[in-house]
Amino acid sequence: MNARGAFLSLMLALVLWGCDSQTPKIDAIDSQTKTLTCSLNGSPIKVAITKSSLDALMLYEGKEIKVNLLEVKDFYQIIMRFDPKIGQLKINKAGTVLIQLREAQEQIEPCLTELKSS
């Protein structure tokens, strides 16, 4: 490889490396104690997440349900006992959207995040 080719390869590597640094940084959902408030089937749902723990407490229709959050590529899957009325739930990485998959239909609901002092 001649000097020009080496220079171009180095410049391309720097450009690509620079592009990667422009992506927004999203903290892990368990980086701080918080409560996510969303809507599910027309009723309010709250997911209380404790700092440094992917175990969470879900409050829905007057019931407290212990759940686990499983980190997947670009979302967190909510692991819980299956309930046909709820289906499968997941939360985006930022914790701003709740996604429900039930009866082969996907429902997307916005969430509000309330940070708690830990």
MOPAC internal coordinates of N, CA, C and O (Angstrom, degrees):
PM7 1SCF
backbone

  N    0.0000 0     0.00 0     0.00 0    0    0    0
  C    1.4393 1     0.00 0     0.00 0    1    0    0
  C    1.5270 1   107.55 1     0.00 0    2    1    0
  O    1.2310 1   120.07 1   -47.73 1    3    2    1
  N    1.2985 1   117.46 1   132.27 1    3    2    1
  C    1.4556 1   120.40 1  -179.50 1    5    3    2
  C    1.5291 1   110.21 1   -82.23 1    6    5    3
  O    1.2310 1   120.47 1    -4.71 1    7    6    5
  N    1.3070 1   116.71 1   175.29 1    7    6    5
  C    1.4699 1   122.05 1  -176.42 1    9    7    6
  C    1.5309 1   111.52 1   -62.72 1   10    9    7
  O    1.2310 1   120.59 1   141.42 1   11   10    9
  N    1.3176 1   116.48 1   -38.58 1   11   10    9
  C    1.4665 1   120.23 1  -179.85 1   13   11   10
  C    1.5347 1   110.69 1   -64.71 1   14   13   11
  O    1.2310 1   120.69 1   136.11 1   15   14   13
  N    1.3206 1   116.29 1   -43.89 1   15   14   13
  C    1.4680 1   121.08 1   178.82 1   17   15   14
  C    1.5192 1   111.49 1   -63.26 1   18   17   15
  O    1.2310 1   120.52 1   139.04 1   19   18   17
  N    1.3193 1   116.62 1   -40.96 1   19   18   17
  C    1.4661 1   120.64 1   178.13 1   21   19   18
  C    1.5222 1   110.55 1   -64.60 1   22   21   19
  O    1.2310 1   121.04 1   138.55 1   23   22   21
  N    1.3375 1   115.62 1   -41.45 1   23   22   21
  C    1.4713 1   120.13 1   178.58 1   25   23   22
  C    1.5269 1   110.82 1   -62.40 1   26   25   23
  O    1.2310 1   120.16 1   133.94 1   27   26   25
  N    1.3329 1   117.29 1   -46.06 1   27   26   25
  C    1.4676 1   120.95 1   179.70 1   29   27   26
  C    1.5261 1   111.54 1   -63.13 1   30   29   27
  O    1.2310 1   120.12 1   140.24 1   31   30   29
  N    1.3226 1   117.38 1   -39.76 1   31   30   29
  C    1.4704 1   121.00 1   177.65 1   33   31   30
  C    1.5222 1   110.83 1   -63.28 1   34   33   31
  O    1.2310 1   120.83 1   137.93 1   35   34   33
  N    1.3339 1   116.02 1   -42.07 1   35   34   33
  C    1.4621 1   120.42 1   178.64 1   37   35   34
  C    1.5224 1   110.88 1   -64.81 1   38   37   35
  O    1.2310 1   119.92 1   137.17 1   39   38   37
  N    1.3099 1   117.76 1   -42.83 1   39   38   37
  C    1.4708 1   121.69 1   179.75 1   41   39   38
  C    1.5379 1   110.71 1   -64.35 1   42   41   39
  O    1.2310 1   120.40 1   138.11 1   43   42   41
  N    1.3224 1   116.84 1   -41.89 1   43   42   41
  C    1.4601 1   120.55 1   178.60 1   45   43   42
  C    1.5266 1   110.43 1   -62.50 1   46   45   43
  O    1.2310 1   120.59 1   136.99 1   47   46   45
  N    1.3290 1   116.49 1   -43.01 1   47   46   45
  C    1.4710 1   120.25 1   178.26 1   49   47   46
  C    1.5232 1   110.80 1   -61.76 1   50   49   47
  O    1.2310 1   119.88 1   138.43 1   51   50   49
  N    1.3318 1   117.83 1   -41.57 1   51   50   49
  C    1.4716 1   121.03 1   179.02 1   53   51   50
  C    1.5187 1   112.01 1   -66.09 1   54   53   51
  O    1.2310 1   120.42 1   139.60 1   55   54   53
  N    1.3306 1   116.80 1   -40.40 1   55   54   53
  C    1.4699 1   120.55 1   178.52 1   57   55   54
  C    1.5243 1   110.05 1   -63.36 1   58   57   55
  O    1.2310 1   120.29 1   132.98 1   59   58   57
  N    1.3188 1   117.05 1   -47.02 1   59   58   57
  C    1.4685 1   120.46 1  -179.91 1   61   59   58
  C    1.5227 1   110.93 1   -64.33 1   62   61   59
  O    1.2310 1   119.75 1   140.91 1   63   62   61
  N    1.3082 1   118.08 1   -39.09 1   63   62   61
  C    1.4606 1   122.11 1   178.17 1   65   63   62
  C    1.5257 1   109.57 1   -64.65 1   66   65   63
  O    1.2310 1   119.81 1   139.34 1   67   66   65
  N    1.3237 1   117.96 1   -40.66 1   67   66   65
  C    1.4565 1   122.69 1   178.36 1   69   67   66
  C    1.5182 1   112.16 1   -64.79 1   70   69   67
  O    1.2310 1   119.83 1   144.66 1   71   70   69
  N    1.3229 1   117.92 1   -35.34 1   71   70   69
  C    1.4679 1   121.13 1   178.88 1   73   71   70
  C    1.5140 1   110.81 1   -64.55 1   74   73   71
  O    1.2310 1   120.26 1   141.60 1   75   74   73
  N    1.3209 1   117.11 1   -38.40 1   75   74   73
  C    1.4478 1   121.59 1  -178.66 1   77   75   74
  C    1.5269 1   111.90 1   -64.23 1   78   77   75
  O    1.2310 1   120.19 1   147.51 1   79   78   77
  N    1.3292 1   117.24 1   -32.49 1   79   78   77
  C    1.4579 1   120.47 1  -178.01 1   81   79   78
  C    1.5275 1   112.08 1   -73.28 1   82   81   79
  O    1.2310 1   119.74 1   167.69 1   83   82   81
  N    1.3242 1   118.10 1   -12.31 1   83   82   81
  C    1.4586 1   121.96 1  -178.56 1   85   83   82
  C    1.5298 1   112.94 1   -84.95 1   86   85   83
  O    1.2310 1   119.84 1   168.92 1   87   86   85
  N    1.3218 1   117.91 1   -11.08 1   87   86   85
  C    1.4562 1   120.04 1  -179.71 1   89   87   86
  C    1.5254 1   109.29 1   -69.76 1   90   89   87
  O    1.2310 1   120.07 1   -39.39 1   91   90   89
  N    1.3333 1   117.48 1   140.61 1   91   90   89
  C    1.4684 1   119.14 1  -179.08 1   93   91   90
  C    1.5199 1   111.55 1   -66.05 1   94   93   91
  O    1.2310 1   120.87 1   -39.61 1   95   94   93
  N    1.3187 1   115.93 1   140.39 1   95   94   93
  C    1.4635 1   120.80 1   179.75 1   97   95   94
  C    1.5218 1   107.93 1   -89.39 1   98   97   95
  O    1.2310 1   120.49 1   -52.02 1   99   98   97
  N    1.3105 1   116.68 1   127.98 1   99   98   97
  C    1.4597 1   122.06 1   178.06 1  101   99   98
  C    1.5156 1   107.51 1  -116.10 1  102  101   99
  O    1.2310 1   120.63 1   -57.70 1  103  102  101
  N    1.3311 1   116.40 1   122.30 1  103  102  101
  C    1.4617 1   120.55 1   178.13 1  105  103  102
  C    1.5197 1   109.96 1   -69.57 1  106  105  103
  O    1.2310 1   121.08 1   -23.81 1  107  106  105
  N    1.3124 1   115.53 1   156.19 1  107  106  105
  C    1.4655 1   120.70 1   175.89 1  109  107  106
  C    1.5250 1   108.82 1   -60.81 1  110  109  107
  O    1.2310 1   120.62 1   -32.71 1  111  110  109
  N    1.3058 1   116.41 1   147.29 1  111  110  109
  C    1.4643 1   121.04 1  -176.43 1  113  111  110
  C    1.5248 1   111.55 1   -61.17 1  114  113  111
  O    1.2310 1   120.14 1   155.07 1  115  114  113
  N    1.3383 1   117.33 1   -24.93 1  115  114  113
  C    1.4594 1   121.27 1  -179.24 1  117  115  114
  C    1.5351 1   112.06 1   -98.54 1  118  117  115
  O    1.2310 1   120.33 1  -160.29 1  119  118  117
  N    1.3263 1   116.98 1    19.71 1  119  118  117
  C    1.4640 1   119.89 1  -179.94 1  121  119  118
  C    1.5199 1   112.10 1   -72.56 1  122  121  119
  O    1.2310 1   120.31 1   161.66 1  123  122  121
  N    1.3216 1   117.01 1   -18.34 1  123  122  121
  C    1.4622 1   121.77 1   178.63 1  125  123  122
  C    1.5293 1   108.22 1  -151.88 1  126  125  123
  O    1.2310 1   120.82 1   -30.26 1  127  126  125
  N    1.3354 1   116.04 1   149.74 1  127  126  125
  C    1.4620 1   120.17 1   176.56 1  129  127  126
  C    1.5210 1   108.26 1   -67.09 1  130  129  127
  O    1.2310 1   120.70 1   -49.16 1  131  130  129
  N    1.3413 1   116.26 1   130.84 1  131  130  129
  C    1.4618 1   120.43 1  -176.02 1  133  131  130
  C    1.5155 1   111.51 1  -155.85 1  134  133  131
  O    1.2310 1   121.39 1   -17.40 1  135  134  133
  N    1.3145 1   114.95 1   162.60 1  135  134  133
  C    1.4546 1   121.75 1   173.62 1  137  135  134
  C    1.5164 1   108.22 1  -124.90 1  138  137  135
  O    1.2310 1   120.60 1   -53.22 1  139  138  137
  N    1.3262 1   116.45 1   126.78 1  139  138  137
  C    1.4534 1   122.32 1   175.90 1  141  139  138
  C    1.5235 1   107.56 1   -97.37 1  142  141  139
  O    1.2310 1   120.06 1   -50.87 1  143  142  141
  N    1.3153 1   117.49 1   129.13 1  143  142  141
  C    1.4494 1   122.08 1   178.26 1  145  143  142
  C    1.5243 1   107.87 1  -116.08 1  146  145  143
  O    1.2310 1   121.17 1   -57.87 1  147  146  145
  N    1.3334 1   115.37 1   122.13 1  147  146  145
  C    1.4619 1   121.43 1  -176.47 1  149  147  146
  C    1.5323 1   108.14 1  -136.52 1  150  149  147
  O    1.2310 1   121.29 1     7.90 1  151  150  149
  N    1.3191 1   115.13 1  -172.10 1  151  150  149
  C    1.4581 1   121.33 1   175.04 1  153  151  150
  C    1.5230 1   107.79 1  -121.72 1  154  153  151
  O    1.2310 1   121.01 1   -40.92 1  155  154  153
  N    1.3220 1   115.68 1   139.08 1  155  154  153
  C    1.4593 1   121.27 1   179.18 1  157  155  154
  C    1.5227 1   107.88 1  -138.26 1  158  157  155
  O    1.2310 1   120.07 1   -60.57 1  159  158  157
  N    1.3128 1   117.47 1   119.43 1  159  158  157
  C    1.4667 1   122.50 1  -178.46 1  161  159  158
  C    1.5283 1   111.11 1    54.30 1  162  161  159
  O    1.2310 1   120.13 1  -145.12 1  163  162  161
  N    1.3220 1   117.35 1    34.88 1  163  162  161
  C    1.4588 1   121.98 1   178.51 1  165  163  162
  C    1.5176 1   115.02 1    81.63 1  166  165  163
  O    1.2310 1   119.77 1  -179.71 1  167  166  165
  N    1.3154 1   118.05 1     0.29 1  167  166  165
  C    1.4654 1   122.31 1   179.10 1  169  167  166
  C    1.5213 1   109.30 1  -114.90 1  170  169  167
  O    1.2310 1   120.27 1   -29.25 1  171  170  169
  N    1.3413 1   117.08 1   150.75 1  171  170  169
  C    1.4657 1   118.76 1   177.62 1  173  171  170
  C    1.5267 1   111.35 1   -69.68 1  174  173  171
  O    1.2310 1   121.38 1   -33.91 1  175  174  173
  N    1.3215 1   114.96 1   146.09 1  175  174  173
  C    1.4590 1   122.15 1   176.07 1  177  175  174
  C    1.5225 1   107.10 1  -134.85 1  178  177  175
  O    1.2310 1   120.62 1   -39.95 1  179  178  177
  N    1.3213 1   116.42 1   140.05 1  179  178  177
  C    1.4590 1   121.58 1   176.81 1  181  179  178
  C    1.5180 1   108.41 1  -124.21 1  182  181  179
  O    1.2310 1   121.31 1   -41.45 1  183  182  181
  N    1.3248 1   115.09 1   138.55 1  183  182  181
  C    1.4509 1   121.41 1   175.81 1  185  183  182
  C    1.5267 1   106.47 1  -121.97 1  186  185  183
  O    1.2310 1   120.72 1   -68.18 1  187  186  185
  N    1.3416 1   116.24 1   111.82 1  187  186  185
  C    1.4577 1   122.03 1  -178.86 1  189  187  186
  C    1.5197 1   108.82 1   -95.42 1  190  189  187
  O    1.2310 1   120.87 1   -60.27 1  191  190  189
  N    1.3308 1   115.95 1   119.73 1  191  190  189
  C    1.4604 1   122.73 1  -176.80 1  193  191  190
  C    1.5215 1   108.49 1  -115.10 1  194  193  191
  O    1.2310 1   120.46 1   -50.31 1  195  194  193
  N    1.3257 1   116.72 1   129.69 1  195  194  193
  C    1.4585 1   122.49 1   179.38 1  197  195  194
  C    1.5202 1   109.57 1   -95.53 1  198  197  195
  O    1.2310 1   120.86 1   -39.50 1  199  198  197
  N    1.3247 1   115.95 1   140.50 1  199  198  197
  C    1.4626 1   121.39 1   179.66 1  201  199  198
  C    1.5297 1   110.51 1   -53.13 1  202  201  199
  O    1.2310 1   120.79 1   -43.84 1  203  202  201
  N    1.3050 1   116.09 1   136.16 1  203  202  201
  C    1.4691 1   125.21 1   177.73 1  205  203  202
  C    1.5223 1   113.79 1    64.94 1  206  205  203
  O    1.2310 1   120.20 1  -155.72 1  207  206  205
  N    1.3322 1   117.23 1    24.28 1  207  206  205
  C    1.4580 1   120.22 1   178.37 1  209  207  206
  C    1.5224 1   109.67 1  -141.68 1  210  209  207
  O    1.2310 1   120.61 1   -45.09 1  211  210  209
  N    1.3168 1   116.43 1   134.91 1  211  210  209
  C    1.4541 1   120.47 1   174.72 1  213  211  210
  C    1.5294 1   111.28 1   -97.98 1  214  213  211
  O    1.2310 1   120.89 1  -167.45 1  215  214  213
  N    1.3453 1   115.90 1    12.55 1  215  214  213
  C    1.4610 1   121.04 1   168.37 1  217  215  214
  C    1.5262 1   105.26 1   -87.99 1  218  217  215
  O    1.2310 1   120.19 1   -41.36 1  219  218  217
  N    1.3122 1   117.24 1   138.64 1  219  218  217
  C    1.4624 1   120.47 1  -177.43 1  221  219  218
  C    1.5242 1   109.54 1  -139.86 1  222  221  219
  O    1.2310 1   121.57 1   -13.29 1  223  222  221
  N    1.3170 1   114.60 1   166.71 1  223  222  221
  C    1.4558 1   121.53 1   177.02 1  225  223  222
  C    1.5175 1   107.52 1  -118.46 1  226  225  223
  O    1.2310 1   120.71 1   -55.31 1  227  226  225
  N    1.3197 1   116.24 1   124.69 1  227  226  225
  C    1.4571 1   121.43 1   179.88 1  229  227  226
  C    1.5237 1   108.55 1  -106.79 1  230  229  227
  O    1.2310 1   120.54 1   -51.74 1  231  230  229
  N    1.3215 1   116.57 1   128.26 1  231  230  229
  C    1.4605 1   122.58 1   177.56 1  233  231  230
  C    1.5211 1   107.98 1  -108.88 1  234  233  231
  O    1.2310 1   120.53 1   -62.55 1  235  234  233
  N    1.3407 1   116.60 1   117.45 1  235  234  233
  C    1.4589 1   120.74 1  -177.11 1  237  235  234
  C    1.5271 1   109.22 1  -148.57 1  238  237  235
  O    1.2310 1   120.97 1   -53.45 1  239  238  237
  N    1.3260 1   115.74 1   126.55 1  239  238  237
  C    1.4649 1   123.20 1   179.72 1  241  239  238
  C    1.5226 1   112.25 1    50.54 1  242  241  239
  O    1.2310 1   120.87 1  -135.06 1  243  242  241
  N    1.3378 1   115.94 1    44.94 1  243  242  241
  C    1.4571 1   121.40 1   177.07 1  245  243  242
  C    1.5264 1   115.13 1    76.63 1  246  245  243
  O    1.2310 1   119.93 1  -176.46 1  247  246  245
  N    1.3194 1   117.74 1     3.54 1  247  246  245
  C    1.4694 1   121.50 1  -179.89 1  249  247  246
  C    1.5174 1   110.20 1  -109.32 1  250  249  247
  O    1.2310 1   120.60 1   -38.25 1  251  250  249
  N    1.3312 1   116.45 1   141.75 1  251  250  249
  C    1.4570 1   122.69 1   172.04 1  253  251  250
  C    1.5221 1   107.38 1   -98.93 1  254  253  251
  O    1.2310 1   120.78 1   -55.64 1  255  254  253
  N    1.3144 1   116.11 1   124.36 1  255  254  253
  C    1.4605 1   121.24 1  -178.32 1  257  255  254
  C    1.5241 1   108.10 1  -123.58 1  258  257  255
  O    1.2310 1   120.51 1   -57.15 1  259  258  257
  N    1.3306 1   116.64 1   122.85 1  259  258  257
  C    1.4585 1   120.19 1   176.05 1  261  259  258
  C    1.5196 1   108.22 1   -78.55 1  262  261  259
  O    1.2310 1   121.24 1   -50.85 1  263  262  261
  N    1.3409 1   115.22 1   129.15 1  263  262  261
  C    1.4627 1   121.29 1  -178.79 1  265  263  262
  C    1.5208 1   109.34 1  -131.93 1  266  265  263
  O    1.2310 1   121.25 1   -13.85 1  267  266  265
  N    1.3107 1   115.21 1   166.15 1  267  266  265
  C    1.4556 1   122.25 1   173.75 1  269  267  266
  C    1.5188 1   107.88 1  -120.86 1  270  269  267
  O    1.2310 1   120.87 1   -31.12 1  271  270  269
  N    1.3167 1   115.93 1   148.88 1  271  270  269
  C    1.4543 1   121.52 1   176.29 1  273  271  270
  C    1.5235 1   108.23 1  -106.96 1  274  273  271
  O    1.2310 1   120.63 1   -54.19 1  275  274  273
  N    1.3021 1   116.40 1   125.81 1  275  274  273
  C    1.4568 1   122.44 1   179.47 1  277  275  274
  C    1.5214 1   107.87 1  -110.43 1  278  277  275
  O    1.2310 1   120.76 1   -61.27 1  279  278  277
  N    1.3295 1   116.14 1   118.73 1  279  278  277
  C    1.4584 1   119.94 1  -179.08 1  281  279  278
  C    1.5136 1   110.14 1   -75.18 1  282  281  279
  O    1.2310 1   121.18 1   -55.74 1  283  282  281
  N    1.3243 1   115.35 1   124.26 1  283  282  281
  C    1.4541 1   122.98 1   176.84 1  285  283  282
  C    1.5308 1   105.25 1  -118.20 1  286  285  283
  O    1.2310 1   119.34 1    -2.93 1  287  286  285
  N    1.2848 1   118.87 1   177.07 1  287  286  285
  C    1.4639 1   123.07 1  -171.36 1  289  287  286
  C    1.5370 1   113.82 1   -40.97 1  290  289  287
  O    1.2310 1   119.18 1   118.79 1  291  290  289
  N    1.3105 1   119.18 1   -61.21 1  291  290  289
  C    1.4620 1   120.48 1  -176.13 1  293  291  290
  C    1.5301 1   113.21 1  -127.52 1  294  293  291
  O    1.2310 1   120.47 1  -157.84 1  295  294  293
  N    1.3340 1   116.70 1    22.16 1  295  294  293
  C    1.4661 1   120.72 1   177.73 1  297  295  294
  C    1.5176 1   109.92 1  -158.69 1  298  297  295
  O    1.2310 1   120.63 1    -5.93 1  299  298  297
  N    1.3272 1   116.40 1   174.07 1  299  298  297
  C    1.4606 1   123.10 1   173.52 1  301  299  298
  C    1.5187 1   107.57 1  -114.27 1  302  301  299
  O    1.2310 1   120.48 1   -57.18 1  303  302  301
  N    1.3203 1   116.68 1   122.82 1  303  302  301
  C    1.4603 1   122.26 1   175.32 1  305  303  302
  C    1.5224 1   107.45 1   -81.04 1  306  305  303
  O    1.2310 1   119.83 1   -46.74 1  307  306  305
  N    1.3171 1   117.92 1   133.26 1  307  306  305
  C    1.4655 1   121.65 1   175.59 1  309  307  306
  C    1.5256 1   106.90 1   -89.24 1  310  309  307
  O    1.2310 1   121.17 1   -64.23 1  311  310  309
  N    1.3258 1   115.38 1   115.77 1  311  310  309
  C    1.4622 1   121.53 1  -178.98 1  313  311  310
  C    1.5224 1   108.13 1   -95.90 1  314  313  311
  O    1.2310 1   120.91 1   -58.57 1  315  314  313
  N    1.3215 1   115.86 1   121.43 1  315  314  313
  C    1.4640 1   121.63 1  -179.10 1  317  315  314
  C    1.5248 1   108.86 1  -156.48 1  318  317  315
  O    1.2310 1   121.29 1   -10.56 1  319  318  317
  N    1.3227 1   115.15 1   169.44 1  319  318  317
  C    1.4660 1   119.41 1   174.81 1  321  319  318
  C    1.5274 1   107.77 1   -62.63 1  322  321  319
  O    1.2310 1   120.51 1   -45.36 1  323  322  321
  N    1.3307 1   116.63 1   134.64 1  323  322  321
  C    1.4616 1   120.55 1  -175.55 1  325  323  322
  C    1.5254 1   111.07 1   -64.97 1  326  325  323
  O    1.2310 1   121.24 1   -47.04 1  327  326  325
  N    1.3107 1   115.23 1   132.96 1  327  326  325
  C    1.4558 1   123.23 1   175.40 1  329  327  326
  C    1.5302 1   106.31 1  -129.20 1  330  329  327
  O    1.2310 1   119.36 1   -63.35 1  331  330  329
  N    1.3463 1   118.83 1   116.65 1  331  330  329
  C    1.4643 1   120.43 1  -176.30 1  333  331  330
  C    1.5362 1   112.73 1   -61.25 1  334  333  331
  O    1.2310 1   120.17 1   156.60 1  335  334  333
  N    1.3319 1   117.28 1   -23.40 1  335  334  333
  C    1.4603 1   121.04 1   178.08 1  337  335  334
  C    1.5330 1   111.36 1   -73.18 1  338  337  335
  O    1.2310 1   120.83 1   153.88 1  339  338  337
  N    1.3433 1   116.03 1   -26.12 1  339  338  337
  C    1.4646 1   121.28 1  -178.88 1  341  339  338
  C    1.5241 1   111.09 1  -100.82 1  342  341  339
  O    1.2310 1   119.69 1   136.90 1  343  342  341
  N    1.3150 1   118.20 1   -43.10 1  343  342  341
  C    1.4610 1   121.77 1  -176.21 1  345  343  342
  C    1.5127 1   110.76 1    78.97 1  346  345  343
  O    1.2310 1   120.16 1    36.10 1  347  346  345
  N    1.3095 1   117.31 1  -143.90 1  347  346  345
  C    1.4669 1   122.76 1   178.71 1  349  347  346
  C    1.5188 1   108.90 1  -103.61 1  350  349  347
  O    1.2310 1   120.93 1   -38.35 1  351  350  349
  N    1.3273 1   115.83 1   141.65 1  351  350  349
  C    1.4588 1   121.10 1  -179.36 1  353  351  350
  C    1.5137 1   110.26 1  -124.64 1  354  353  351
  O    1.2310 1   121.24 1   -33.26 1  355  354  353
  N    1.3269 1   115.23 1   146.74 1  355  354  353
  C    1.4483 1   120.76 1   171.39 1  357  355  354
  C    1.5255 1   108.89 1  -147.32 1  358  357  355
  O    1.2310 1   121.31 1   -21.83 1  359  358  357
  N    1.3315 1   115.10 1   158.17 1  359  358  357
  C    1.4528 1   122.89 1  -178.09 1  361  359  358
  C    1.5178 1   107.38 1  -123.89 1  362  361  359
  O    1.2310 1   120.27 1   -41.73 1  363  362  361
  N    1.3351 1   117.08 1   138.27 1  363  362  361
  C    1.4618 1   117.87 1   177.24 1  365  363  362
  C    1.5210 1   109.91 1   -67.89 1  366  365  363
  O    1.2310 1   120.33 1   -15.26 1  367  366  365
  N    1.3390 1   116.98 1   164.74 1  367  366  365
  C    1.4643 1   121.90 1  -175.35 1  369  367  366
  C    1.5217 1   112.41 1   -57.66 1  370  369  367
  O    1.2310 1   119.82 1   143.66 1  371  370  369
  N    1.3097 1   117.95 1   -36.34 1  371  370  369
  C    1.4654 1   121.17 1  -177.96 1  373  371  370
  C    1.5301 1   112.00 1   -76.92 1  374  373  371
  O    1.2310 1   119.98 1   166.48 1  375  374  373
  N    1.3330 1   117.64 1   -13.52 1  375  374  373
  C    1.4643 1   121.04 1  -178.88 1  377  375  374
  C    1.5097 1   112.91 1    75.64 1  378  377  375
  O    1.2310 1   120.12 1  -154.88 1  379  378  377
  N    1.3289 1   117.38 1    25.12 1  379  378  377
  C    1.4606 1   121.07 1  -177.40 1  381  379  378
  C    1.5223 1   113.75 1  -107.78 1  382  381  379
  O    1.2310 1   120.45 1   174.66 1  383  382  381
  N    1.3326 1   116.74 1    -5.34 1  383  382  381
  C    1.4654 1   120.90 1  -177.10 1  385  383  382
  C    1.5251 1   109.83 1  -140.55 1  386  385  383
  O    1.2310 1   120.77 1   -45.93 1  387  386  385
  N    1.3367 1   116.14 1   134.07 1  387  386  385
  C    1.4632 1   123.24 1   173.05 1  389  387  386
  C    1.5180 1   107.31 1  -105.93 1  390  389  387
  O    1.2310 1   120.64 1   -49.95 1  391  390  389
  N    1.3233 1   116.39 1   130.05 1  391  390  389
  C    1.4621 1   121.86 1  -179.95 1  393  391  390
  C    1.5189 1   107.67 1  -115.94 1  394  393  391
  O    1.2310 1   120.92 1   -54.73 1  395  394  393
  N    1.3281 1   115.84 1   125.27 1  395  394  393
  C    1.4676 1   122.44 1   179.68 1  397  395  394
  C    1.5173 1   108.47 1  -112.24 1  398  397  395
  O    1.2310 1   120.68 1   -49.97 1  399  398  397
  N    1.3255 1   116.30 1   130.03 1  399  398  397
  C    1.4539 1   121.39 1   173.54 1  401  399  398
  C    1.5208 1   106.93 1  -115.36 1  402  401  399
  O    1.2310 1   121.35 1   -66.80 1  403  402  401
  N    1.3311 1   115.02 1   113.20 1  403  402  401
  C    1.4619 1   120.90 1  -177.96 1  405  403  402
  C    1.5172 1   108.59 1  -145.65 1  406  405  403
  O    1.2310 1   120.80 1   -48.31 1  407  406  405
  N    1.3055 1   116.07 1   131.69 1  407  406  405
  C    1.4623 1   122.64 1   179.85 1  409  407  406
  C    1.5269 1   111.34 1    52.03 1  410  409  407
  O    1.2310 1   120.84 1  -135.36 1  411  410  409
  N    1.3384 1   116.01 1    44.64 1  411  410  409
  C    1.4640 1   124.63 1   178.16 1  413  411  410
  C    1.5286 1   113.00 1    61.83 1  414  413  411
  O    1.2310 1   119.90 1  -161.96 1  415  414  413
  N    1.3141 1   117.80 1    18.04 1  415  414  413
  C    1.4670 1   123.10 1   176.46 1  417  415  414
  C    1.5185 1   109.17 1  -115.59 1  418  417  415
  O    1.2310 1   120.49 1   -43.92 1  419  418  417
  N    1.3227 1   116.66 1   136.08 1  419  418  417
  C    1.4565 1   121.33 1   177.84 1  421  419  418
  C    1.5258 1   108.78 1  -104.25 1  422  421  419
  O    1.2310 1   120.90 1   -54.29 1  423  422  421
  N    1.3214 1   115.89 1   125.71 1  423  422  421
  C    1.4643 1   122.78 1   178.88 1  425  423  422
  C    1.5260 1   107.59 1  -116.28 1  426  425  423
  O    1.2310 1   120.09 1   -51.67 1  427  426  425
  N    1.3231 1   117.43 1   128.33 1  427  426  425
  C    1.4538 1   122.27 1  -179.02 1  429  427  426
  C    1.5288 1   108.63 1  -113.90 1  430  429  427
  O    1.2310 1   120.90 1   -53.39 1  431  430  429
  N    1.3305 1   115.88 1   126.61 1  431  430  429
  C    1.4652 1   122.10 1  -178.86 1  433  431  430
  C    1.5268 1   110.21 1  -126.88 1  434  433  431
  O    1.2310 1   119.90 1   -42.57 1  435  434  433
  N    1.3350 1   117.81 1   137.43 1  435  434  433
  C    1.4634 1   119.82 1   175.80 1  437  435  434
  C    1.5246 1   111.01 1   -71.51 1  438  437  435
  O    1.2310 1   120.91 1   -26.35 1  439  438  437
  N    1.3273 1   115.86 1   153.65 1  439  438  437
  C    1.4642 1   121.76 1   178.78 1  441  439  438
  C    1.5207 1   109.82 1  -126.88 1  442  441  439
  O    1.2310 1   121.20 1   -30.99 1  443  442  441
  N    1.3055 1   115.31 1   149.01 1  443  442  441
  C    1.4583 1   122.03 1   171.40 1  445  443  442
  C    1.5162 1   107.56 1  -103.09 1  446  445  443
  O    1.2310 1   120.47 1   -39.26 1  447  446  445
  N    1.3189 1   116.70 1   140.74 1  447  446  445
  C    1.4591 1   121.66 1  -179.23 1  449  447  446
  C    1.5197 1   109.44 1  -111.52 1  450  449  447
  O    1.2310 1   120.98 1   -55.23 1  451  450  449
  N    1.3228 1   115.73 1   124.77 1  451  450  449
  C    1.4720 1   121.67 1   175.91 1  453  451  450
  C    1.5293 1   107.14 1  -110.93 1  454  453  451
  O    1.2310 1   120.91 1   -65.54 1  455  454  453
  N    1.3332 1   115.86 1   114.46 1  455  454  453
  C    1.4633 1   120.79 1   179.69 1  457  455  454
  C    1.5249 1   109.69 1   -80.91 1  458  457  455
  O    1.2310 1   120.91 1   -39.18 1  459  458  457
  N    1.3063 1   115.87 1   140.82 1  459  458  457
  C    1.4738 1   122.04 1   179.84 1  461  459  458
  C    1.5164 1   108.39 1  -114.17 1  462  461  459
  O    1.2310 1   120.81 1   -31.73 1  463  462  461
  N    1.3299 1   116.05 1   148.27 1  463  462  461
  C    1.4601 1   118.21 1   173.40 1  465  463  462
  C    1.5178 1   107.68 1   -78.49 1  466  465  463
  O    1.2310 1   121.14 1   -44.82 1  467  466  465
  N    1.3395 1   115.42 1   135.18 1  467  466  465
  C    1.4801 1   117.95 1  -175.24 1  469  467  466
  C    1.4881 1   112.47 1  -106.32 1  470  469  467
  O    1.2310 1   120.10 1   180.00 1  471  470  469

